[in-house]
Amino acid sequence: MGGTAGAVWGRAEQQDFRSRVRGTLLGVAVGDALGSPVDPLALDAIREAHGPEGLADLAAAHGRRGAVTHLTQLTLFSVDGLIRAQVRRDTGAWHPPTDLHRAYRRWVATQRDWGPDLRRKDDGWLAHEEWLYVRRGAPRALLLGLGDETMGTPEAPKNPGERGPEAAARSAPFGLLVGWEPQLVAQLAVECAAQTHGHPTGYLAAGAYAVIVHGLARGESLDAAVQRALALLVARPGHEPVTDALQHALGAVRQGLPSPARVTGLIGAGTAEGLVAAAVYCALVGEDVRHGLRLAVNHDGASAAAGALTGGLLGALHGETALPPAWLAELEGRPTVLELADDFAMEMTQGPALHGPAGSSPGWLTRYPRA
């Protein structure tokens, strides 16, 4: 399944890719952090707490400003799993969904254990980051789906009735596999989503979101990236709810000034397809990143998921420098996000030099063990 980017990367291409990787991961995290304080609130309650315009800046949640939730945690472990898959490919063991499942199982340990076990060298560096060992609202579907060694697949998914947005919200990193064909990006996102979200709506929304991020990371417009996702979805059984939601998002752009009511209408029952559609809408109509993210969190729906999904799109579209510096300055775990983003960019552009047949870097294999 898939491959690495095979072309020789020039300096300008490497810098652009690194900016988009950083932008995507930071965008997910800052959107998550913006929405987290108001996640359980209806719009009236948000306005009562934060004024008639709603939430306009980072607010306190989980004991601090800029705190992230399980959505960011799992996105980081998606990146870790993708890097580990590339490293393990040298051994002839090439099945990325398995490596992602192992990464998500390492995340489950952060929800169960008091802190990292530094004796477990095969866990790699991300699982040794102490700040990740906190519970931040992970729903039961995630903990159950990843609670044992059995890996869900589209043919035999975990939680077959689960349609929530969590799998989609951890899927932005799949879109950063810019050397892969879009249909392979979609397939990997679908297979990994089925590990926790077994309803076709849940895993197809994840696949669509990954393909949209993929188009943006390759320099396409957001509209073109959505059209590509729609074209790929048509061949998938059960695609209609996701296809309809994305088409409604595109249509809503032409229906006048953006409003919380329009975002709430797109979100609907709060299932994955509605949250992805709302994120597309907010990214399309936002005057800038700040406006798009504020629109994404001020409504009656799941603010953290909508913020994370919108942030991933805007970060992939515009790159790191478009994100609000004041928000990034207060973002929980920002050094870890940046370090992981740079490692991902390095792996995708220079992987053979780090662990190829001609030689390997012991430091890299300590960070991302083959075991």
N, C-alpha and C positions, 0 to 999 in steps of 0.2 A: 504494500500500500504506500503510494506516494514516494517522495524522495526529497533531497535537499535541493536548494537552488544550485543549479549546475553551472551557471555562467560565472565568468570572472567579474568580481565586483570592483568597480572603480571607487575612488575615494568619495566622490560626490554621492554615488549610489549608496555606499555604506553609511554615510552621514544621514542621508534622507531616511533610510530604513531604520537606523537607530533612533532617530527622532520620532518616527511613527510607532515603533515598539514602545518607547518610553511614554509617548503620548497616550497610546491605547491603555497600558497598564495603569498609569497615573490617572487617566480619565475614568476608568472603572472605579478606582479607589476613591477619587475625590467626589464623584457622583454618588457613590455609596455613602460616603461620610456626610455629604450634604443632606441626603434624604433620610438617613438613619434617625435623627431626632424626631422627625414627624411621621415616621413610617406607620404607626398605628392610628394616626389622626385623620379625621375627615377634614375637608377644606375649611369648613366653618371653624373648627377647633384650631386649625393651623393659623387662620387669620386672627382669631381671638388671642392666641399666644404670641404672634409675631407681627401683627399689624395688618391693615387692609390689603397690602400687596403680598402678604404671605411671607414665607421664609425667604430672606434675601442673602443670608450669609451663613457660614458654619455656625452651628449651635452645639451645646453640650449634649452628649449621649454617652452612656457607659462610663461616666465619670470624667469626661474630657471633651474638648472641642476637637473635631477632625477624626473622631473614632470611626473605624471601619467595622463591617460585619462579616459574617461567614461568606458573603458573596465575594469580597476581596480575598479573603483567606483561600477560598477554593480556586479563584482565578490564579493566584500565585502558585498553587500546587499543580494547576494545569500546565503552567510554564515549566515547572520543575520536571513533570512527567514527560513533556515533549523533548526537553534537553536529554533526559536519561534515555529516551527511546533512540535518539540519534547516536548517543554514545554506545548503546548496546548493539546497534546495527553492525558495528565492526565484528561482533562475535558471531554473526549469522542469525542472531535472534531478533527478528524484525516483526513485531506485532505491537504497534503503538497503543491500541486499546488496553493491552495488559499492563504496559508501563504506566499509563494514566490511572488505571485501577490501583496499582501499587502506590502511586502518588496520593491518590485520594484516601487510601487506607492510612497513609502517613498523616494526612490531615485529621482523620478520625482520632488518631492518637493524641492530637493536640486538644481535642474536645474531652478526652477521657483522663489523660495523665496530668499530674501537677506541673510537670516541666519536662524538658528534653532529657533523654538518656544519652549522655555523651559517649557511652561505651558502645552504642550501636552505630558503628562507623558507616555501615552500608546505608544508613538513612540519608546521608549527604548533609550539606550545610543548612538548607532551608528548614528542615525539620529540627534543627538545633537552635532556631531563633526563639528566644524565650517569650517575646511579646506575642507570638502566635498562640500561646497556650492559654487561651481564654475562650469562653463560650459567648458567642455573639448572635444568639437567636436562630441557630440552625434548626430547621424544621425536622420533624420526625422522619420524613421521607428520606432525607439525606443520611441520617444516622442508621436507619434500617437498611437502606440500599447498600451502604458501605460497611455494614456491621459484621460481615463475615467474608471469607475468602472467595465465595462464589460470585463470579462476575456476571452481571446482567448483560444481555445482548438484545438487539432488536427482535430476534427470533424468540428469546426467552428473557424478557426484560424484568428487572426488579420494579416493584410498585406499578403494576400494569395500568392502574387507574389514575396515576399521578400526572397532573397537567400543569403544575406550578412553574414559575419562571426561573427557578434556581439553576437548572441545568443550562439554560440559555445564557444566564448571567455569568457563568464560568467559562463560556465558550469563545470569548474574544481571542484568546491566544491561538486557537486553531486557525483563525483567519490570518495570522501573522506568518503562516507557512507559505510565503509568497512564491516559492519555487514549485509548489504543488499545483495541480490542476484543480479548478473550483469543485468539480464533482467529487474529488478525493477528499478535499477539505470538508465538504458536506458530509460524506460518509463517515469520516473519523469523528466529527462532532456528534453525529447521530448515534454511533456506536458507544461513545463515551457517555452521552446523555442517558442512554437506556440503562446504564448502571444504577441510576436512581429514579429516573422519570420515564416510566414505561408506556405511558399513553402516547399514541402517534403524534398528538398535538404537542406534547412536551418535548419529544426528541426531534421532531421535524422543525419546530421553532428554533431549537438550538442549531440545527444544521443551516437553516436560512440565515440566522444571525451571523454565524461563522463565515458564510459565503459573502455576506455584505461587508463585514470587516475586511475580508480578503481582497475584495475589489478596491476598497478605500486604501488599503496598505499598498496596493499596486498602482495607485495614482488615479483610479477612476472617480467619477463623480458619484455622489450618494444615489442619485436617481438611477444611474447606469448599474450600480452595484445591486440595487433592489430589483431591477429588471432581470439581472442575471440570476438572482436567487429565485425569482418567480419562475423563470424558464426551467430551472433545475427541479423545482418542487413538483411540477406537473406530472413527472414520471413516478412520483412516490404515492403509494396507496395511503389514503387518509389525509392528503395534503390540503383539502378544501378549506378547513378553518384557518389555516395559516395563510394560504393564498388570499382568501377573502380579507383577512385582517390587514395584510400588507397593502392590498389594493385600496382598502378604505383609508389607510394612512396617506397614500399618495393623493387620493381624492380630497381628503380633508385640507390639504395644503391650499387648494383652490377655493375654499369656502369662507374666505375672509380672514380677519385678524385672529391670531392664535389665542386660545383661551383655556383656562382650567377645565371648563365644561367639555371642550372638544377632546382634551387629553383623557378625561374621565370616561367619555364615551368610547374612545378607542380601547382603553384598558378593559372595559366591560367587567366580566366576572373575575378578573385578576389572574387568568390563566396565561400560559407562556406566550401564546400568539398575540394576545392583547397588549402585553407589556412590551414585546418586541416591536409591534406596530406603533405604540405610543412613542417609543424611543426613536424610531425612524422619523416620525412626525416632528418631534421636538428638535431633532438634529437638522431636519430640513428647514424649519421655519425660524429657528433661533437666529437672532441678529448676530450673535457671537457665542462663544462657548458659555460664558456666564449666563446669558439670557436663556440659552437652550437648556442648561442644567436647572435653572430656577423654574422654568416651565415644567421640567420633568418631575419635580418633587412637590409642586403645589397643586394638589388635586385630591380626590377621594380614594385613590388607589394605593398600591404598594410603592411608597416613595423611594425606598432604598434600592429596590430592584429597577425601577424606572430610571433612577439617577445613574446607577451603575451601567445599565445597558446604553443609555444615552451618552454617558461619558466615554465609553469604549468606542462608540462611533465617531464622536467629535475628536477624540484623541488620535484615532487612526486617520481621520480626514485631514486634520490640520497640523498634527505633530505636537511635540512637547511644548514648544514656545507659546502656543495659543492658549494654554491652560492658565487660569488666574494664579499669579505668583503668591498672592496673600493666602489663598486656600491651600496651595501646595506647602507653604511654610508650616502650616499647622497639621498637616496630614499625618496620621498615625502610620508608622512603619515606612515612611517615605524612603529612608536609606536602603531598606531591604528591597523595596519595589524597584528602585533605580539599579541596584546591584544585579538583581535578577533580570531586569530588562536588558542590561548591557551584556550579561552572560548569554542570554538568548540570541541577541544580535550577533555576538561573536561566534556562537555555535553555528548559526545559520550561514554566516559568511566565511568563516575560517575553520570549520569543524575538522576537515582532514588534517590540518596542521596541528590540531590539539590532541587528536586520538586516532589518526589514520595509520595505514600500514607502514608509512615511512617513518613513523615515530610518534610519540605521545608525550603529553605534559603530565607528570605525576600529580601536580597540583590540581589540574582539571579533573583528573580521575578520582581525586580525594573529594572534591566538591560534588561530583556527579559519578558515583561509583557504578561500575558495570554490573555488580551483583544485584 
